[in-house]
Amino acid sequence: MVVKINSKHEVTLPKRVLEALGVGPGDQLELNEGSDGFTIQPRRIDYSRLGTLRSKTPPGDPPFDIESFRNQAHDSAFRD
């Protein structure tokens, strides 16, 4: 697959590539350099790092479901 670099040094990835990666507007992609070149993968939340926040929530609060939060409609200004 060949993609073109525009005058702003930007690349547009085909829709089927983004769908295969499971990403959409506002999501981030991670480029990793290896011995064979670069790989691209979605940048995901490391849920193991969220455990340290448990001591910051008031007792009795229900667990925060980040997946349902991500699926809610939000102002696009908050996605950056």
C-alpha positions, 0 to 999 in steps of 0.5 A: 500500500502506498500513501502520499505525503502532502505539503504539510508532511501529513499522511492520510491513512485509508479508512480500512486501515484505521478500521483494522486498527480500531481507531477514529477521530481523536485517537492516537497512533504510536510509531515504534522504530525497530530494526526492520523499520517503523511499526504503527499501532493504536495508543491504548490506555494502560489500565494497570496504571489507573489502580493508583487512583483508587485511593483518590475516590470517595468511599462508596463511589461506584467503579468508573467504567472508562469504556462506557465513558469513551463511548459517550458523546463528548465535545470534540474539544475534549479529545485532544 
